[in-house]
Amino acid sequence: MTLGEVKTVLNAQLLCGEELLDHEVHTACGSDLMSDVLAFVKDQAVLLTGLMNQQVVRTAEMMDIICIIFVRSKEPAPEVVELARQKDIAVMTTTHRMFTACGLLFGAGLNGGVHIE
């Protein structure tokens, strides 16, 4: 699935990363706990979260996550979007709650990857 298809499935608004919309993504992770994200095996993934700080971008960069989607209509601060832009990470926002957004992506064929215990 491409990031453009993810955007369509979630009826999301793209805040940065238009040049990344053709990139393929294979998995998604939904969490507000960055420690849980760090336990997620990276693989051209999408991160769905309601957490609104720069640590989200820094965690995404460490895990090779190429897109952050903020759920529940949350709008990140301009400095969060700018940091993501500098790190070549797409940023979107969707009106869906995390559970619904994850379910929509799963139903469209995106899987959850592997979780490390």
Legacy VTK file of the C-alpha trace (Angstrom):
# vtk DataFile Version 3.0
C-alpha trace
ASCII
DATASET POLYDATA
POINTS 117 float
0.000 0.000 0.000
1.330 3.482 -0.764
1.197 6.466 1.567
-1.210 8.028 -0.913
-3.556 5.071 -0.428
-3.185 5.365 3.359
-4.155 9.038 3.060
-7.232 8.090 1.034
-8.329 5.247 3.346
-8.151 7.545 6.381
-9.449 10.626 4.573
-6.369 12.266 6.071
-4.933 15.720 5.584
-1.269 15.771 4.529
0.804 18.304 6.492
4.193 17.488 4.948
5.804 14.841 2.795
3.934 15.127 -0.488
7.004 13.700 -2.248
6.589 10.499 -0.183
3.024 9.651 -1.247
4.225 7.058 -3.776
6.312 5.186 -1.174
5.167 1.691 -0.249
4.390 0.908 3.388
4.109 -2.608 4.734
3.050 -2.275 8.377
1.436 0.086 10.855
1.789 0.692 14.575
-0.729 2.548 16.730
0.444 3.810 20.111
0.759 6.824 22.387
3.637 5.146 24.247
6.914 5.601 22.430
8.403 2.693 24.415
5.856 0.430 22.696
6.828 1.874 19.326
10.474 1.059 20.069
9.436 -2.599 20.526
7.888 -2.582 17.048
9.907 -4.142 14.233
10.563 -1.503 11.603
9.625 -2.132 7.999
8.635 0.987 6.080
5.934 1.566 8.664
3.243 4.069 9.505
2.853 5.301 13.097
-0.595 6.324 14.328
-0.580 8.333 17.545
-2.274 11.027 19.564
0.977 12.108 21.222
1.851 15.609 20.102
5.542 16.292 20.702
8.876 16.184 18.905
9.762 12.896 20.607
7.282 11.202 18.261
9.336 12.369 15.264
12.614 11.351 16.894
11.227 7.887 17.680
9.895 7.535 14.130
13.309 8.443 12.750
15.047 5.821 14.924
12.617 3.126 13.782
12.654 4.002 10.046
8.979 4.941 10.188
8.201 6.997 7.093
4.839 8.473 8.108
3.265 9.743 11.313
-0.508 10.041 11.414
-2.031 12.049 14.238
-5.474 10.740 15.151
-8.560 12.423 16.635
-8.109 15.596 14.531
-4.984 16.528 16.476
-2.868 19.186 14.790
0.838 19.037 15.630
2.732 22.234 16.402
4.603 23.783 13.466
7.966 22.796 14.983
6.874 19.123 15.043
5.923 19.272 11.360
9.167 21.073 10.501
11.277 18.468 12.302
9.454 15.711 10.409
10.057 17.569 7.142
13.787 17.776 7.948
13.865 14.024 8.678
11.935 13.123 5.470
8.946 11.790 7.415
5.437 12.423 6.093
2.894 13.822 8.546
-0.868 13.457 8.276
-3.831 14.067 10.527
-7.154 12.228 10.498
-10.463 12.745 12.268
-10.663 9.035 13.124
-9.904 7.692 16.571
-6.884 5.404 16.784
-8.906 2.181 16.989
-10.947 3.098 13.926
-7.930 4.314 11.936
-5.997 1.115 12.673
-9.038 -0.978 11.740
-9.508 0.855 8.456
-5.859 0.338 7.514
-5.970 -3.329 8.549
-9.129 -3.835 6.500
-7.389 -2.249 3.511
-4.543 -4.766 3.745
-1.921 -3.154 5.979
-0.698 -5.508 8.698
0.662 -4.998 12.179
4.120 -6.435 11.677
5.986 -8.284 14.379
6.024 -7.311 18.052
9.107 -8.075 20.117
8.463 -9.263 23.677
LINES 1 118
117 0 1 2 3 4 5 6 7 8 9 10 11 12 13 14 15 16 17 18 19 20 21 22 23 24 25 26 27 28 29 30 31 32 33 34 35 36 37 38 39 40 41 42 43 44 45 46 47 48 49 50 51 52 53 54 55 56 57 58 59 60 61 62 63 64 65 66 67 68 69 70 71 72 73 74 75 76 77 78 79 80 81 82 83 84 85 86 87 88 89 90 91 92 93 94 95 96 97 98 99 100 101 102 103 104 105 106 107 108 109 110 111 112 113 114 115 116
